[in-house]
Amino acid sequence: MRQDDPAGEFAGGFFYRIRELFDLLNPAKGDPGIWGEDFEEAERNRVDLLASEYAGSGLCRHITDPAERLAHASRMVEPIYRQCRRVNRDADRPATDPARFKVSQEVQADGALLLRFLATKGVDT
């Protein structure tokens, strides 16, 4: 169990709520959606949205300063968000080519739910 989540809440409702958020975050094929075409800005906006949800869920209620709480929430959700992104590898490109990996704009809750499982049942920390 995580030290910053002694009650095990990190693995609870937050992960199911982000499932709903991911439906909003995923653009339709060929559509930049509500996030526009600036990929990096869209990534920051997505992490900020998830961090706000995390901070609002009470999981970091022990932090009283709102700015510090949001910064903490961002640090917590950013790795989760990265695990929810599909990455495709182009085997024809050299291993040293950074363009070998293509990150999809689509986010999937499966990565988050796997992390939830590992945090609560699969890994003893």
Secondary structure, DSSP 8 states (H G I E B T S, - for coil): --TT-TTSGGGTHHHHHHHHHHHHH---TT--GGG-S-HHHHHHHHHHHHHHHHHHTTTTTT--SHHHHHHHHHHHHHHHHHHTEEEEE-TTS-TT-GGGEEEEEEE-HHHHHHHHHIIIII---
